């Protein structure tokens, strides 16, 4: 699908972000740091010995199979957060269906939380989905990620329990969905 002209002209580094923060695609030289930020963002939610920690570290793989975005401090160049935007049928798409985008591994450095970075990264994914002409965006999360659930609800995502799933017997992932056709109340 062809993206709307207004959205197509706006690169990620011009998306709204908190003051002093720039949202853009990750660069190869940053992949190791992106992996570490992702692991730090998931600390306490994923056991350190789990295979998933290795997946969190593999930013280069995410960059090859999705659009890997970062939130960067403009003064220091420090990566404050990251997210992978995936299209249906790609290696990182788990619950999205035809015509929907999906984001994965949204993470913000613990010392950068509360600054709107997670919201800016989600907005970048929503913008990307609109540019693809998608009608919705899906996300899987675990029950313990309460702050993420509040963020998704505040941004207009709704629970989609019919898409909940178990990637491994001891982990249930719950799904949230945002319909991009919904018009926000005035």
Secondary structure by P-SEA (a helix, b strand, c coil): cccccccccccccccccccccccccccccaaaaaaaaaaaaaccccccccaaaaaaaaaaaaaaccbbbbbbcccccccccbbbbbcccccccccccccbbbbccccccccccccaaaaaaaaaaaaaaaaacccbbbbbbcccaaaaaaaaaaabbbbcccccccccccbbbbbbbbcccccccc
